[in-house]
Amino acid sequence: MKFDRTKCVAFTGHRAMSYAAGDSAEVLRSRLDTTLHELYARGARCFYSGMAEGFDLLAARAVLDLQCQYPDVQLIAAVPFRGHGRSFSAVVRRDYEHILRAANRVEVLAEEYSRECFLRRDDYMVERSATVVAWFDGRAGGTAYTVARARSLGCEVINLYRDGQMELF
C-alpha cells in the first residue's frame, strides 16, 4: 500500500498544559474527540504521537479510543530516543508503556538522547502529515517550533487552545 501523507495527522503540544479561562482537561478532551472524529470523516487514518508527557499522551489515548470505533485508525508512536519514558513519574510511565504496547507501530528515532532528538522527532512527524493538531498557547519552545515547521510545509494546523481556532501567529 502506498503511503498517503494526506491521511496522516501529527500532534504537538505543551508538556505542562496551561488552560485558558473557562477551559479544563475535560473541555480539551471534548475538543480533541470532536476534532478526531471530524478528521476521520475527512479521511485521516494515521495519527502520530511524539509520546511526550501532557498533550502528546492525551492525544494518543484519544486515538486509541477512536480506534475502538474505527479499527482502520492507526496510532504511530514516534519515540525521540530509546529509553525516553524512563524519567516519567510512575503513573505517567505506566500510561506511556500502555500506549506503546497498544500502538500499531513504534518508531524509535535515535538510540540515545541528544539535544536535537526532540526536534528530529517533530520533523519526522510533520514531514509525514498533512494536518497538525496542536495545543499551543504561544509559548516559545518545541511546540512553537513544530507549529512553525508545519506551516512552512503547508500543513493545516488546528490549534485546540481556547476556541480551537485561535491564531497565535
C-alpha positions in Angstrom: 0.0 0.0 0.0 1.3 3.4 -1.0 1.9 6.0 1.8 -0.5 8.9 1.6 0.5 11.9 3.7 -3.0 13.5 3.2 -4.4 10.8 5.5 -1.9 11.5 8.3 -2.1 13.8 11.4 0.6 14.7 13.9 0.1 16.1 17.4 2.1 18.7 19.1 1.5 20.4 22.5 3.0 21.5 25.7 4.1 19.1 28.4 2.8 21.3 31.1 -0.6 22.3 29.8 -2.0 25.7 30.8 -5.7 26.3 30.3 -7.4 29.4 29.1 -10.1 30.9 31.3 -13.1 28.6 31.4 -11.2 25.6 29.9 -10.3 22.4 31.7 -8.9 18.9 30.9 -12.5 17.8 30.2 -13.0 20.7 27.7 -9.8 19.9 26.0 -10.6 16.2 25.7 -14.1 17.0 24.3 -12.5 19.3 21.7 -9.9 16.7 20.8 -12.5 13.9 20.4 -14.6 16.2 18.2 -11.6 17.1 16.1 -10.5 13.5 15.7 -14.0 12.5 14.5 -14.0 15.3 12.0 -10.6 14.4 10.7 -11.6 10.8 10.4 -14.7 11.9 8.4 -12.3 13.8 6.1 -10.2 10.7 5.5 -7.5 10.8 8.2 -6.5 7.3 9.3 -2.9 7.6 10.6 -2.1 9.6 13.7 1.5 10.4 15.0 2.1 11.0 18.7 5.5 12.2 19.9 4.9 10.4 23.2 5.8 13.4 25.5 4.0 14.0 28.7 1.0 16.3 28.5 -0.8 16.8 25.2 1.0 14.0 23.2 0.0 11.3 25.6 -3.5 12.7 25.9 -3.9 12.7 22.1 -2.5 9.2 21.9 -5.1 7.9 24.3 -7.8 9.7 22.3 -6.6 8.0 19.1 -6.8 4.6 20.9 -10.3 5.4 21.9 -11.2 6.4 18.3 -9.7 3.1 17.2 -12.4 1.2 19.2 -15.0 2.7 16.9 -12.9 2.7 13.7 -10.5 -0.3 13.5 -8.8 1.2 10.5 -7.3 4.0 12.6 -3.6 3.7 13.1 -1.5 5.1 16.0 2.2 5.6 15.4 4.3 6.3 18.4 7.3 8.5 17.4 9.7 8.0 20.3 12.5 10.5 20.2 15.2 8.2 21.7 15.4 4.7 23.3 14.5 4.9 26.9 12.6 8.1 26.5 9.9 7.3 29.2 12.4 6.3 31.9 12.3 9.8 33.6 8.5 9.9 33.8 6.7 9.5 37.1 5.5 6.0 37.8 1.9 6.9 36.9 2.8 8.6 33.6 5.3 5.8 32.8 2.5 3.2 33.1 0.3 5.2 30.7 3.3 5.7 28.3 4.1 2.0 28.3 0.4 1.0 27.8 0.2 3.4 24.8 3.4 1.9 23.3 2.0 -1.6 23.6 -1.3 -0.6 22.0 0.2 1.5 19.2 0.1 0.0 15.7 3.8 1.0 15.2 6.5 2.3 17.4 9.3 4.3 15.6 12.4 4.9 17.9 14.2 7.7 16.1 17.5 7.7 18.0 19.4 5.1 20.1 20.3 7.7 22.7 19.4 11.2 23.9 20.9 14.2 22.1 20.0 17.9 22.1 18.4 17.6 18.7 16.4 14.4 19.2 13.1 16.1 20.0 13.3 18.4 17.0 14.1 15.5 14.8 11.1 13.6 16.2 8.9 16.7 15.4 10.3 17.0 11.9 9.7 13.2 11.3 6.0 13.5 12.3 5.3 16.8 10.4 7.0 15.7 7.2 4.7 12.7 7.1 1.4 14.6 7.9 -0.9 16.9 6.1 -2.5 18.1 9.4 -1.1 19.0 12.8 -3.4 19.2 15.8 -1.8 21.4 18.4 -2.2 22.6 22.0 -0.3 25.8 21.6 -0.6 28.8 23.9 2.0 31.0 22.3 5.0 30.0 24.5 8.4 29.5 22.9 9.8 26.0 22.7 9.3 22.7 20.9 5.6 23.2 20.2 6.2 26.7 18.7 8.9 25.1 16.5 6.6 22.3 15.4 3.7 24.6 14.5 6.1 26.9 12.5 7.6 23.9 10.7 4.2 22.6 9.9 3.1 25.9 8.4 6.3 26.2 6.4 5.5 22.8 4.9 1.9 23.8 4.1 0.2 21.7 6.7 -3.1 22.6 8.1 -2.7 23.5 11.8 -5.6 23.1 14.1 -4.9 24.7 17.5 -7.2 23.4 20.2 -6.1 26.0 22.7 -9.0 28.2 23.7 -11.7 28.0 21.0 -9.9 25.6 18.7 -9.4 28.1 16.0 -7.4 30.9 17.7 -4.5 32.1 15.7 -1.4 33.0 17.7 0.9 33.9 14.8 
